[in-house]
């Protein structure tokens, strides 16, 4: 069963997901991550590994973006359709990222130690990491 990942936020800050992110095609240093987090338009780096096919996406996202939007961007970049039973967990602490969809990136970053680099791991309902 597909789950609609394109449902609207109650956010009036931006109208499209494209305004929230910028793809990254190079290795990003810690200094670059921290500089971006304190810039005029503060951003965090999001890295998502797909355990099912070995693909990875990484992109900058504004701190005022909702985690729900970030998840949508990750799915789009990995050419995925959200399915019941999908797992998206933090690589750092194994927490379920879907549980934080209502938060902003800034709230999520603050709750998870303040590091403006989010590393998540995706696996579909029948693939990826062992349960």
C-alpha positions, 0 to 999 in steps of 0.5 A: 500500500502506498502512503501519500508523501506529497501531502501539504504541510501547514507551513506557509514559509515555502510552497514547493519542496524545491525551495528547501534543498540543494543536492550535493555532489561532493564530499562535505567537510565538517567545517562546511557543515558548521559554516552552512548551519550558521549562515544567512539561510541556515542549513543542515546536511542530510545524507540518506543511505538506501540499504535495499540498493546501495544508493545514497543521496545527500542534500542541504536543507534549510533548518526551518523545513519540516522533517516531513518535507525532508523525507519527501525530498529523500524519497524523490532523490532515491526514486522511491515511493513510500510504502507501509512497512518502510523504515527510515532510521537515524544512523546515529541512534537507530530512532525512527525518523518518521516519528519526527515528521511534524518537527522542523529540521532545527528542532530535530537537530537540537533534540539530537545533539545539535549536529547539523548533519543528519545521517539516515538509513532507509530500508523497504518493507522486505529489504535492507537491515535485519529487524 
